[in-house]
Amino acid sequence: MSNQPYETYETYEPYLPPQAYGAASQPLPPEVPAASVPYGARSAGAPSHAGAPEEGGFAHPFRPWGHLPGPQGTGGGTTAQSGQDDPAPTLTAAQRARAEGRSPVIEPGLQPAALTAVLGLLLSGAAAVGQYALLVPLVVLQAVTAAGWFRLNGMWPARQGIALAFAGALVADTALLVAGRGNAPAAILGTLGVWVLLALVLQLRSHASPDERMYGLMATVASAALAIIAAGHLAADPDAVTVGGVAVAVAVLVSALVRALSLPAVVSVVLALPAAAGAGFAVGEIAPLSGGTSGLQWALLGLGAGVCALVGHRVASYDYPSRFVHMTAGVALPLAAAAPAVYLLGRGLL
């Protein structure tokens, strides 16, 4: 053991003596208030790490629409400047009606009705010229019918289905030109049967789901049937086509004008059908058509064509149709639906 004495306690700093309760003490320095920073904003000296999460939070918190983060250097949660806002999507009339839960029936309007009237007058005038002249507006009608029906069913693009339906219409036209009007039912029904079988075979070869194949089969068959049945204008009596084309034009125009005035659909039907019958009567009496037919017969033919035209016009208005549907199905379906009436009433009355 060393003989050196131990270090005494006096070398350390002695404790402060206890102070009595209530004695004066040295005041603490005043607190400096921190600068108020909005919630979520970075302080001036804080490092900026894009995408780094806050302490105990997420990197990208959820934000409601319309509250976009401001530009760098401004507080978060501020609204973006008007020049930096994304443009709001423009809704069509059909999309707006669907979003608001309104009626799924949207009338095509005046412009498609005017195009229907023009095409009907072309059919009427071409029928008076000859069968081959009638073929030109008829082919246009069949092409628009095939495309419009697929778009009306929400199937787009459907190039193969449209091409198949239009090819069936061309085959029906060719068969009518070769076989003649006397064999028109066999030519039209035979073409329709072959095309239904062809559509069935093509859908069976498809790799889509069973529901999609069934839906595609029904749309293809219906489109081909409408386009082929429109060939009834080519098979009908030329005088019947002349009267029927004018009657369809008048019926669709009157219906569209009445609906444009925001009147009920019943009023448009009540006014359009007498107008179609009157147009048939007027054309039959004024135009140099075949003799031996009374004005009442022409009026009945015009009335029948007008009824079918309004049915086709109504079908083109269903299920929130788009503008493209109105400009295709809305134009062609009234004339395509009137073809059987023109053919049958023409054979029965004339």
Summary of the structure (lengths in Angstrom):
residues: 350
radius of gyration: 39.6
end to end distance: 146.3
largest distance: 156.4
contacts: 1061
relative contact order: 0.13
helix: 62%
strand: 0%
